[in-house]
Amino acid sequence: MTVFARRARASAERMHPELSLVSYTLLGHLREVGGCRATDLAAHYALDKSTVSRQVAALERAGLIERRLDPEDHRVHVLHLTPTGTAVLALVTRSRRAAFRERLAGWPDEDLARFASYLMRYNATATAYDTEKQEKPEARPPGG
């Protein structure tokens, strides 16, 4: 898993110099949900707010996202992809898919189906685990 994660980070950096794996993931989520608050991103990915804040600031500087006032609550800013952000995300997504197709080209259909099944199972288990951890804060020792 560590090798997989390292390879994913290195791949993201090669595909776009300003787009780390975390940035790519955040942009993908913003596209998927149509925009959200930075605190929603932090909660969704179980990241520290300061980490998300740094990522958001870098994405804003790069012109990939913008803040807009929430039409229902003008005290809140919602993050949205800019047209440039949408284009960069599409480009990187196409490049990543091409790289995956190339790496998996020699795999038999049965192996691909099994691999996909295992990935879906892992992700479902991880999601359930993360949800359970958020619902049950860890017990703190007395006086802690």
DSSP file (Angstrom, degrees, kcal/mol; ACC not computed):
  #  RESIDUE AA STRUCTURE BP1 BP2  ACC     N-H-->O    O-->H-N    N-H-->O    O-->H-N    TCO  KAPPA ALPHA  PHI   PSI    X-CA   Y-CA   Z-CA
    1    1 A M     >        0   0    0      0, 0.0     4,-2.6     0, 0.0     5,-0.2   0.000 360.0 360.0 360.0 -37.7    0.0    0.0    0.0
    2    2 A T  H  >  +     0   0    0      2,-0.2     4,-2.6     1,-0.2     5,-0.2   0.923 360.0  47.8 -64.0 -43.5    2.9    2.4    0.8
    3    3 A V  H  > S+     0   0    0      2,-0.2     4,-2.6     1,-0.2    -1,-0.2   0.912 111.4  51.6 -62.6 -42.1    4.4    1.8   -2.7
    4    4 A F  H  > S+     0   0    0      1,-0.2     4,-2.3     2,-0.2    -2,-0.2   0.929 111.4  46.9 -59.1 -46.7    1.0    2.3   -4.3
    5    5 A A  H  X S+     0   0    0     -4,-2.6     4,-2.3     2,-0.2    -2,-0.2   0.905 112.6  49.1 -64.7 -42.4    0.6    5.6   -2.4
    6    6 A R  H  X S+     0   0    0     -4,-2.6     4,-2.5     1,-0.2    -1,-0.2   0.915 111.6  49.2 -63.2 -42.1    4.1    6.8   -3.3
    7    7 A R  H  X S+     0   0    0     -4,-2.6     4,-2.5     1,-0.2    -2,-0.2   0.901 110.0  51.4 -64.5 -40.2    3.5    5.9   -6.9
    8    8 A A  H  X S+     0   0    0     -4,-2.3     4,-2.2     2,-0.2    -2,-0.2   0.913 111.1  47.8 -63.3 -43.1    0.2    7.8   -7.0
    9    9 A R  H  X S+     0   0    0     -4,-2.3     4,-2.0     2,-0.2    -2,-0.2   0.932 113.8  46.6 -63.1 -45.5    1.8   10.9   -5.5
   10   10 A A  H  X S+     0   0    0     -4,-2.5     4,-1.8     1,-0.2    -2,-0.2   0.891 111.6  52.0 -64.5 -38.9    4.7   10.8   -8.0
   11   11 A S  H  X S+     0   0    0     -4,-2.5     4,-1.8     1,-0.2    -1,-0.2   0.909 107.8  51.4 -63.7 -43.1    2.3   10.2  -10.9
   12   12 A A  H  X S+     0   0    0     -4,-2.2     4,-1.6     1,-0.2     7,-0.3   0.907 109.3  50.7 -61.4 -42.0    0.2   13.2   -9.9
   13   13 A E  H  < S+     0   0    0     -4,-2.0    -1,-0.2     1,-0.2    -2,-0.2   0.867 109.9  50.0 -65.3 -36.5    3.3   15.5   -9.8
   14   14 A R  H  < S+     0   0    0     -4,-1.8    -1,-0.2     1,-0.2    -2,-0.2   0.835 108.4  53.3 -70.0 -31.8    4.4   14.3  -13.3
   15   15 A M  H  < S+     0   0    0     -4,-1.8    -2,-0.2     1,-0.3    -1,-0.2   0.825 130.4   1.8 -77.3 -31.2    1.0   15.0  -14.8
   16   16 A H    ><  -     0   0    0     -4,-1.6     3,-1.9     3,-0.3    -1,-0.3  -0.859  64.2-144.4-156.7 120.5    0.7   18.6  -13.6
   17   17 A P  T 3  S+     0   0    0      0, 0.0    -1,-0.1     0, 0.0    -2,-0.1   0.755 101.9  44.2 -61.4 -26.1    3.4   20.4  -11.6
   18   18 A E  T 3  S+     0   0    0      1,-0.1     2,-0.7    44,-0.0    44,-0.1   0.409  98.5  84.0 -96.2   2.7    1.0   22.4   -9.5
   19   19 A L    <   -     0   0    0     -3,-1.9    -3,-0.3    -7,-0.3    -4,-0.2  -0.820  57.3-173.1-117.7  94.6   -1.3   19.4   -8.7
   20   20 A S     >  -     0   0    0     -2,-0.7     4,-2.9     1,-0.1     5,-0.2  -0.236  44.2-100.4 -70.9 169.9   -0.4   17.1   -5.9
   21   21 A L  H  > S+     0   0    0      1,-0.2     4,-2.3     2,-0.2     5,-0.2   0.902 126.7  50.1 -60.2 -40.4   -2.4   14.0   -5.3
   22   22 A V  H  > S+     0   0    0      2,-0.2     4,-2.6     1,-0.2    -1,-0.2   0.930 111.3  48.4 -63.5 -44.9   -4.2   15.7   -2.5
   23   23 A S  H  > S+     0   0    0      2,-0.2     4,-2.8     1,-0.2     5,-0.2   0.929 111.1  50.2 -60.8 -45.6   -5.0   18.7   -4.8
   24   24 A Y  H  X S+     0   0    0     -4,-2.9     4,-2.4     1,-0.2    -1,-0.2   0.917 111.6  49.0 -58.1 -44.1   -6.2   16.4   -7.5
   25   25 A T  H  X S+     0   0    0     -4,-2.3     4,-2.1    -5,-0.2    -1,-0.2   0.907 111.3  48.9 -63.8 -43.0   -8.4   14.6   -5.0
   26   26 A L  H  X S+     0   0    0     -4,-2.6     4,-2.5     2,-0.2    -2,-0.2   0.918 111.4  49.5 -64.3 -43.3   -9.9   17.9   -3.7
   27   27 A L  H  X S+     0   0    0     -4,-2.8     4,-2.4     1,-0.2    -2,-0.2   0.914 110.0  51.8 -61.6 -42.1  -10.6   19.1   -7.2
   28   28 A G  H  X S+     0   0    0     -4,-2.4     4,-2.4    -5,-0.2    -1,-0.2   0.891 110.0  48.7 -61.6 -39.7  -12.3   15.9   -8.1
   29   29 A H  H  X S+     0   0    0     -4,-2.1     4,-2.7     2,-0.2     6,-0.3   0.918 109.4  51.8 -67.3 -42.4  -14.5   16.1   -5.1
   30   30 A L  H  X>S+     0   0    0     -4,-2.5     4,-1.4     1,-0.2     5,-1.1   0.905 112.2  46.9 -60.7 -40.5  -15.4   19.7   -5.9
   31   31 A R  H  <5S+     0   0    0     -4,-2.4    -1,-0.2     2,-0.2    -2,-0.2   0.932 112.6  50.4 -64.1 -44.6  -16.4   18.6   -9.4
   32   32 A E  H  <5S+     0   0    0     -4,-2.4    -2,-0.2     1,-0.2    -1,-0.2   0.895 120.4  32.6 -62.4 -43.0  -18.4   15.7   -8.1
   33   33 A V  H  <5S-     0   0    0     -4,-2.7    -1,-0.2    -5,-0.1    -2,-0.2   0.527 106.9-118.5 -95.7  -6.3  -20.4   17.6   -5.5
   34   34 A G  T  <5S-     0   0    0     -4,-1.4    -3,-0.2    -5,-0.3    -4,-0.1   0.716  76.4 -33.7  78.8  20.0  -20.6   20.9   -7.5
   35   35 A G      < -     0   0    0     -5,-1.1     2,-0.3    -6,-0.3    45,-0.2  -0.043  65.3-178.6 110.7 146.7  -18.8   22.9   -4.8
   36   36 A C  B     -A   79   0A   0     43,-1.3    43,-3.2    -2,-0.1     2,-0.1  -0.966  34.3 -79.1-164.0 174.1  -18.5   22.9   -1.0
   37   37 A R     >  -     0   0    0     -2,-0.3     4,-1.7    41,-0.2     3,-0.3  -0.446  38.8-116.6 -79.9 157.1  -17.0   24.6    1.9
   38   38 A A  H  > S+     0   0    0     39,-0.4     4,-2.4     1,-0.2     5,-0.2   0.872 117.6  56.9 -60.6 -37.2  -13.3   24.0    2.9
   39   39 A T  H  > S+     0   0    0      1,-0.2     4,-2.2     2,-0.2    -1,-0.2   0.844 103.5  53.9 -65.1 -31.3  -14.6   22.6    6.2
   40   40 A D  H  > S+     0   0    0     -3,-0.3     4,-2.8     2,-0.2    -1,-0.2   0.896 107.9  50.1 -67.4 -39.6  -16.7   20.1    4.3
   41   41 A L  H  X S+     0   0    0     -4,-1.7     4,-2.3     2,-0.2     6,-0.2   0.934 110.5  49.8 -61.6 -46.0  -13.6   19.0    2.4
   42   42 A A  H  X>S+     0   0    0     -4,-2.4     5,-2.3     1,-0.2     4,-0.5   0.922 114.3  44.4 -60.0 -45.0  -11.7   18.5    5.7
   43   43 A A  H ><5S+     0   0    0     -4,-2.2     3,-0.7     3,-0.2    -1,-0.2   0.917 112.0  52.4 -66.1 -43.5  -14.5   16.5    7.2
   44   44 A H  H 3<5S+     0   0    0     -4,-2.8    -2,-0.2     1,-0.2    -1,-0.2   0.892 120.3  32.7 -61.7 -41.3  -15.0   14.4    4.1
   45   45 A Y  H 3<5S-     0   0    0     -4,-2.3    -1,-0.2    -5,-0.2    -2,-0.2   0.332 106.2-121.7 -98.9   6.5  -11.3   13.4    3.8
   46   46 A A  T <<5 +     0   0    0     -3,-0.7     2,-0.3    -4,-0.5    -3,-0.2   0.908  62.8 148.2  52.3  45.9  -10.6   13.4    7.6
   47   47 A L      < -     0   0    0     -5,-2.3    -1,-0.2    -6,-0.2     2,-0.1  -0.772  55.9 -98.3-107.5 154.5   -7.9   16.0    7.1
   48   48 A D     >  -     0   0    0     -2,-0.3     4,-1.9     1,-0.1     3,-0.4  -0.445  31.5-123.8 -66.3 142.9   -6.9   18.8    9.4
   49   49 A K  H  > S+     0   0    0      1,-0.2     4,-2.6     2,-0.2     5,-0.1   0.851 111.5  56.2 -59.3 -35.2   -8.5   22.1    8.5
   50   50 A S  H  > S+     0   0    0      2,-0.2     4,-2.1     1,-0.2    -1,-0.2   0.871 105.4  51.7 -67.2 -34.6   -5.0   23.7    8.3
   51   51 A T  H  > S+     0   0    0     -3,-0.4     4,-2.1     2,-0.2    -2,-0.2   0.937 112.8  44.5 -63.9 -46.9   -4.0   21.1    5.7
   52   52 A V  H  X S+     0   0    0     -4,-1.9     4,-3.2     1,-0.2     5,-0.2   0.896 110.2  56.1 -64.8 -40.0   -7.1   21.8    3.6
   53   53 A S  H  X S+     0   0    0     -4,-2.6     4,-2.4     1,-0.2    -1,-0.2   0.912 108.5  46.8 -59.0 -44.2   -6.6   25.6    4.0
   54   54 A R  H  X S+     0   0    0     -4,-2.1     4,-2.1     2,-0.2    -1,-0.2   0.915 114.2  47.7 -64.0 -43.2   -3.0   25.4    2.6
   55   55 A Q  H  X S+     0   0    0     -4,-2.1     4,-2.5     2,-0.2    -2,-0.2   0.923 112.3  49.1 -63.7 -44.5   -4.2   23.2   -0.3
   56   56 A V  H  X S+     0   0    0     -4,-3.2     4,-2.5     1,-0.2    -2,-0.2   0.916 110.0  51.4 -62.4 -43.7   -7.2   25.6   -1.0
   57   57 A A  H  X S+     0   0    0     -4,-2.4     4,-2.5    -5,-0.2    -1,-0.2   0.911 111.4  47.7 -60.6 -42.5   -4.9   28.6   -0.9
   58   58 A A  H  X S+     0   0    0     -4,-2.1     4,-1.9     2,-0.2    -1,-0.2   0.901 111.9  49.5 -65.8 -40.6   -2.5   27.0   -3.4
   59   59 A L  H  <>S+     0   0    0     -4,-2.5     5,-2.6     2,-0.2     6,-1.0   0.866 111.6  49.5 -67.1 -35.5   -5.4   26.0   -5.7
   60   60 A E  H ><5S+     0   0    0     -4,-2.5     3,-1.6     4,-0.2    -2,-0.2   0.938 109.6  50.8 -66.3 -46.4   -6.8   29.5   -5.6
   61   61 A R  H 3<5S+     0   0    0     -4,-2.5    -2,-0.2     1,-0.3    -1,-0.2   0.858 109.0  52.3 -58.8 -35.5   -3.3   31.0   -6.4
   62   62 A A  T 3<5S-     0   0    0     -4,-1.9    -1,-0.3    -5,-0.2    -2,-0.2   0.533 114.9-119.7 -78.5  -5.9   -3.1   28.6   -9.4
   63   63 A G  T < 5S+     0   0    0     -3,-1.6    22,-0.5    -4,-0.3    21,-0.3   0.723  81.1 118.9  76.1  21.3   -6.5   29.8  -10.6
   64   64 A L  S   <S+     0   0    0     -5,-2.6    18,-2.2    20,-0.2     2,-0.3   0.725  74.7  23.4 -93.4 -24.4   -8.0   26.4  -10.3
   65   65 A I  E     -B   81   0A   0     -6,-1.0     2,-0.3    16,-0.3    16,-0.2  -0.929  64.0-161.9-135.5 162.6  -10.7   27.1   -7.7
   66   66 A E  E     -B   80   0A   0     14,-2.6    14,-2.5    -2,-0.3     2,-0.4  -0.976  19.8-121.7-141.2 155.6  -12.6   30.2   -6.6
   67   67 A R  E     -B   79   0A   0     -2,-0.3     2,-0.4    12,-0.2    12,-0.2  -0.810  28.3-176.6 -96.8 137.5  -14.6   31.2   -3.5
   68   68 A R  E     -B   78   0A   0     10,-2.4    10,-3.6    -2,-0.4     2,-0.1  -0.984  32.9-103.7-130.8 145.5  -18.2   32.2   -4.0
   69   69 A L  E     -B   77   0A   0     -2,-0.4     8,-0.2     8,-0.2     5,-0.2  -0.436  39.9-111.3 -64.3 138.1  -20.7   33.4   -1.4
   70   70 A D        -     0   0    0      6,-2.8     3,-0.5     3,-0.6     6,-0.2  -0.591  21.2-141.7 -68.3 124.3  -23.2   30.8   -0.4
   71   71 A P  S    S+     0   0    0      0, 0.0     3,-0.2     0, 0.0    -1,-0.2   0.765 100.9  45.1 -62.9 -22.9  -26.5   32.1   -1.7
   72   72 A E  S    S+     0   0    0      1,-0.3     2,-0.3     4,-0.0    -2,-0.0   0.714 126.8  24.6 -91.8 -22.6  -28.3   30.8    1.4
   73   73 A D    >   -     0   0    0     -3,-0.5     3,-2.2     3,-0.2    -3,-0.6  -0.815  63.0-165.8-146.2  99.4  -25.8   32.1    3.9
   74   74 A H  T 3  S+     0   0    0     -2,-0.3    -1,-0.1     1,-0.3    -2,-0.0   0.486  86.2  68.8 -69.8  -1.8  -23.6   35.1    2.9
   75   75 A R  T 3  S+     0   0    0     -6,-0.1     2,-0.4    -5,-0.1    -1,-0.3   0.607  93.2  72.8 -84.7 -12.4  -21.3   34.4    5.9
   76   76 A V    <   -     0   0    0     -3,-2.2    -6,-2.8    -6,-0.2     2,-0.4  -0.827  68.6-148.9-110.8 139.4  -20.1   31.2    4.2
   77   77 A H  E     - B   0  69A   0     -2,-0.4     2,-0.4    -8,-0.2   -39,-0.4  -0.896  10.1-154.5-104.6 136.2  -17.8   30.8    1.1
   78   78 A V  E     - B   0  68A   0    -10,-3.6   -10,-2.4    -2,-0.4     2,-0.4  -0.918  14.5-131.3-109.9 135.2  -18.3   27.8   -1.2
   79   79 A L  E     +AB  36  67A   0    -43,-3.2   -43,-1.3    -2,-0.4     2,-0.3  -0.697  29.8 175.9 -88.4 134.9  -15.4   26.6   -3.2
   80   80 A H  E     - B   0  66A   0    -14,-2.5   -14,-2.6    -2,-0.4     2,-0.2  -0.963  33.8-104.4-134.8 151.6  -15.9   25.9   -6.9
   81   81 A L  E     - B   0  65A   0     -2,-0.3   -16,-0.3   -16,-0.2   -17,-0.1  -0.506  32.9-137.2 -68.7 142.5  -13.8   24.9   -9.8
   82   82 A T     >  -     0   0    0    -18,-2.2     4,-2.6    -2,-0.2     5,-0.2  -0.489  32.3 -99.9 -85.9 169.4  -12.9   27.6  -12.3
   83   83 A P  H  > S+     0   0    0      0, 0.0     4,-2.2     0, 0.0     5,-0.1   0.896 129.1  50.6 -57.0 -38.0  -13.0   26.9  -16.0
   84   84 A T  H  > S+     0   0    0    -21,-0.3     4,-2.8     2,-0.2     5,-0.2   0.920 109.2  50.6 -64.3 -43.2   -9.2   26.5  -15.8
   85   85 A G  H  > S+     0   0    0    -22,-0.5     4,-2.6     1,-0.2     5,-0.2   0.897 109.9  50.2 -60.7 -41.3   -9.6   24.1  -12.9
   86   86 A T  H  X S+     0   0    0     -4,-2.6     4,-2.2     2,-0.2    -1,-0.2   0.917 112.8  46.7 -62.6 -43.6  -12.1   22.1  -14.8
   87   87 A A  H  X S+     0   0    0     -4,-2.2     4,-2.3     2,-0.2    -2,-0.2   0.915 113.7  47.0 -66.4 -43.6   -9.8   21.9  -17.8
   88   88 A V  H  X S+     0   0    0     -4,-2.8     4,-2.8     2,-0.2     5,-0.2   0.920 112.3  50.2 -64.9 -43.5   -6.8   20.9  -15.8
   89   89 A L  H  X S+     0   0    0     -4,-2.6     4,-2.6    -5,-0.2    -1,-0.2   0.914 111.0  49.2 -61.0 -42.9   -8.7   18.3  -13.9
   90   90 A A  H  X S+     0   0    0     -4,-2.2     4,-2.5    -5,-0.2    -1,-0.2   0.915 112.2  48.8 -62.9 -42.8  -10.0   16.8  -17.1
   91   91 A L  H  X S+     0   0    0     -4,-2.3     4,-2.3     2,-0.2    -2,-0.2   0.938 114.0  44.5 -62.1 -48.5   -6.5   16.7  -18.6
   92   92 A V  H  X S+     0   0    0     -4,-2.8     4,-2.7     2,-0.2     5,-0.2   0.890 112.3  53.1 -65.2 -39.2   -5.0   15.0  -15.6
   93   93 A T  H  X S+     0   0    0     -4,-2.6     4,-2.6    -5,-0.2     5,-0.2   0.929 109.6  48.1 -62.2 -45.1   -7.9   12.6  -15.4
   94   94 A R  H  X S+     0   0    0     -4,-2.5     4,-2.3     1,-0.2    -1,-0.2   0.916 113.0  48.9 -60.5 -42.6   -7.4   11.6  -19.0
   95   95 A S  H  X S+     0   0    0     -4,-2.3     4,-2.2     2,-0.2    -2,-0.2   0.907 111.8  48.3 -64.5 -42.2   -3.7   11.2  -18.4
   96   96 A R  H  X S+     0   0    0     -4,-2.7     4,-2.5     2,-0.2    -2,-0.2   0.915 111.8  49.3 -65.6 -42.5   -4.2    9.1  -15.3
   97   97 A R  H  X S+     0   0    0     -4,-2.6     4,-2.8     1,-0.2    -2,-0.2   0.905 110.6  50.5 -64.0 -40.3   -6.8    6.8  -17.0
   98   98 A A  H  X S+     0   0    0     -4,-2.3     4,-2.4    -5,-0.2    -1,-0.2   0.909 110.3  50.1 -62.9 -41.2   -4.4    6.3  -20.0
   99   99 A A  H  X S+     0   0    0     -4,-2.2     4,-2.4     2,-0.2    -2,-0.2   0.913 111.6  47.8 -64.0 -42.4   -1.6    5.4  -17.5
  100  100 A F  H  X S+     0   0    0     -4,-2.5     4,-2.2     2,-0.2    -2,-0.2   0.927 111.3  50.7 -63.8 -44.0   -3.9    2.9  -15.8
  101  101 A R  H  X S+     0   0    0     -4,-2.8     4,-0.6     1,-0.2    -2,-0.2   0.915 112.0  48.5 -59.1 -42.2   -5.0    1.4  -19.1
  102  102 A E  H >< S+     0   0    0     -4,-2.4     3,-0.7     1,-0.2     4,-0.3   0.925 112.7  46.7 -64.0 -45.1   -1.3    1.0  -20.1
  103  103 A R  H 3< S+     0   0    0     -4,-2.4     3,-0.3     1,-0.2    -1,-0.2   0.830 120.0  39.1 -66.7 -31.7   -0.3   -0.6  -16.9
  104  104 A L  H >< S+     0   0    0     -4,-2.2     3,-1.8    -5,-0.2    -1,-0.2   0.368  83.8 105.9-100.1   4.3   -3.2   -3.0  -16.9
  105  105 A A  T << S+     0   0    0     -3,-0.7    -1,-0.2    -4,-0.6    -2,-0.1   0.832  81.2  47.0 -56.9 -37.0   -3.2   -3.8  -20.7
  106  106 A G  T 3  S+     0   0    0     -4,-0.3    -1,-0.3    -3,-0.3    -2,-0.1   0.452  87.4 109.3 -86.4   0.3   -1.7   -7.2  -20.3
  107  107 A W  S <  S-     0   0    0     -3,-1.8     2,-0.0     1,-0.1    -3,-0.0  -0.575  72.9-117.7 -79.9 137.0   -4.1   -8.3  -17.5
  108  108 A P     >  -     0   0    0      0, 0.0     4,-2.3     0, 0.0     3,-0.4  -0.372  27.0-111.8 -66.4 152.5   -6.7  -11.0  -18.4
  109  109 A D  H  > S+     0   0    0      1,-0.2     4,-2.6     2,-0.2     5,-0.2   0.864 117.8  56.4 -53.5 -39.3  -10.3   -9.8  -18.0
  110  110 A E  H  > S+     0   0    0      1,-0.2     4,-2.2     2,-0.2    -1,-0.2   0.909 108.1  46.8 -62.1 -42.3  -10.8  -12.2  -15.0
  111  111 A D  H  > S+     0   0    0     -3,-0.4     4,-2.9     2,-0.2    -1,-0.2   0.901 111.6  51.3 -66.1 -41.1   -7.9  -10.6  -13.2
  112  112 A L  H  X S+     0   0    0     -4,-2.3     4,-2.7     2,-0.2    -2,-0.2   0.920 110.9  48.2 -61.6 -43.6   -9.2   -7.1  -13.9
  113  113 A A  H  X S+     0   0    0     -4,-2.6     4,-2.3     2,-0.2    -2,-0.2   0.910 113.6  46.9 -63.5 -42.0  -12.6   -8.0  -12.6
  114  114 A R  H  X S+     0   0    0     -4,-2.2     4,-2.5     2,-0.2    -2,-0.2   0.925 112.5  50.0 -65.4 -44.5  -11.1   -9.5   -9.4
  115  115 A F  H  X S+     0   0    0     -4,-2.9     4,-2.5     1,-0.2    -2,-0.2   0.931 111.8  47.8 -59.3 -47.9   -8.9   -6.5   -8.9
  116  116 A A  H  X S+     0   0    0     -4,-2.7     4,-2.5     1,-0.2    -1,-0.2   0.901 111.1  51.8 -60.4 -41.7  -11.8   -4.1   -9.3
  117  117 A S  H  X S+     0   0    0     -4,-2.3     4,-2.4     1,-0.2    -1,-0.2   0.912 110.4  47.9 -62.3 -43.0  -13.9   -6.2   -6.9
  118  118 A Y  H  X S+     0   0    0     -4,-2.5     4,-2.9     2,-0.2    -2,-0.2   0.897 111.3  50.5 -65.9 -39.9  -11.1   -6.1   -4.3
  119  119 A L  H  X S+     0   0    0     -4,-2.5     4,-2.8     2,-0.2    -2,-0.2   0.923 111.6  47.5 -63.6 -43.4  -10.7   -2.4   -4.7
  120  120 A M  H  X S+     0   0    0     -4,-2.5     4,-2.4     2,-0.2    -2,-0.2   0.910 113.2  48.9 -63.7 -41.0  -14.4   -1.8   -4.2
  121  121 A R  H  X S+     0   0    0     -4,-2.4     4,-2.4    -5,-0.2    -2,-0.2   0.933 112.3  48.1 -63.3 -46.0  -14.5   -4.1   -1.2
  122  122 A Y  H  X S+     0   0    0     -4,-2.9     4,-2.9     1,-0.2    -2,-0.2   0.939 112.7  48.0 -60.1 -47.8  -11.5   -2.3    0.3
  123  123 A N  H  X S+     0   0    0     -4,-2.8     4,-2.6     1,-0.2    -1,-0.2   0.890 111.7  50.0 -62.5 -40.2  -13.0    1.2   -0.3
  124  124 A A  H  X S+     0   0    0     -4,-2.4     4,-2.3     2,-0.2    -1,-0.2   0.912 113.3  46.4 -64.1 -42.1  -16.4    0.1    1.2
  125  125 A T  H  X S+     0   0    0     -4,-2.4     4,-2.5     2,-0.2    -2,-0.2   0.916 113.0  49.2 -65.8 -43.1  -14.6   -1.3    4.3
  126  126 A A  H  X S+     0   0    0     -4,-2.9     4,-2.8     2,-0.2    -2,-0.2   0.905 111.3  49.9 -63.3 -41.8  -12.5    1.8    4.6
  127  127 A T  H  X S+     0   0    0     -4,-2.6     4,-2.6     2,-0.2    -1,-0.2   0.928 112.1  47.3 -62.6 -45.4  -15.5    4.1    4.3
  128  128 A A  H  X S+     0   0    0     -4,-2.3     4,-2.4     2,-0.2    -2,-0.2   0.910 113.3  49.1 -62.5 -42.0  -17.4    2.1    7.0
  129  129 A Y  H  X S+     0   0    0     -4,-2.5     4,-2.4     2,-0.2    -2,-0.2   0.930 112.2  47.6 -62.7 -46.8  -14.4    2.2    9.3
  130  130 A D  H  X S+     0   0    0     -4,-2.8     4,-2.0     1,-0.2    -2,-0.2   0.902 112.2  50.0 -62.8 -41.2  -13.9    5.9    8.8
  131  131 A T  H  X S+     0   0    0     -4,-2.6     4,-1.9     1,-0.2    -1,-0.2   0.915 111.0  49.1 -63.0 -43.3  -17.6    6.5    9.4
  132  132 A E  H  X S+     0   0    0     -4,-2.4     4,-1.8     1,-0.2    -2,-0.2   0.899 109.8  51.5 -63.4 -41.1  -17.5    4.4   12.6
  133  133 A K  H  < S+     0   0    0     -4,-2.4    -1,-0.2     1,-0.2    -2,-0.2   0.868 110.5  49.0 -64.3 -36.6  -14.5    6.3   13.9
  134  134 A Q  H  < S+     0   0    0     -4,-2.0    -1,-0.2     1,-0.2    -2,-0.2   0.853 112.6  47.6 -71.7 -33.7  -16.2    9.7   13.3
  135  135 A E  H  < S+     0   0    0     -4,-1.9    -2,-0.2     1,-0.2    -1,-0.2   0.786 115.8  45.5 -78.0 -27.2  -19.3    8.5   15.1
  136  136 A K  S  < S-     0   0    0     -4,-1.8    -1,-0.2    -5,-0.2     3,-0.1  -0.833  80.6-152.3-118.7  91.4  -17.4    7.1   18.1
  137  137 A P        -     0   0    0      0, 0.0     3,-0.1     0, 0.0    -3,-0.1  -0.347  36.8 -93.4 -60.5 143.7  -14.7    9.4   19.3
  138  138 A E        -     0   0    0     -5,-0.1     2,-0.2     1,-0.1    -5,-0.0  -0.263  43.7-103.7 -60.7 142.4  -11.9    7.5   20.9
  139  139 A A        -     0   0    0     -3,-0.1    -1,-0.1     1,-0.1    -3,-0.0  -0.445  35.5-141.5 -66.5 136.2  -12.2    7.1   24.7
  140  140 A R        -     0   0    0     -2,-0.2     3,-0.1    -3,-0.1    -1,-0.1  -0.787  19.7-109.1 -99.8 143.6   -9.8    9.5   26.5
  141  141 A P    >   -     0   0    0      0, 0.0     3,-2.6     0, 0.0    -1,-0.1  -0.332  52.2 -79.1 -65.3 154.0   -8.0    8.4   29.6
  142  142 A P  T 3  S+     0   0    0      0, 0.0     0, 0.0     0, 0.0     0, 0.0  -0.277 121.5  13.8 -54.9 134.7   -9.2   10.0   32.8
  143  143 A G  T 3         0   0    0     -3,-0.1     0, 0.0     1,-0.1     0, 0.0   0.478 360.0 360.0  79.6   2.1   -7.8   13.5   33.2
  144  144 A G    <         0   0    0     -3,-2.6    -1,-0.1    -4,-0.0     0, 0.0   0.435 360.0 360.0 -98.8 360.0   -6.7   13.4   29.5
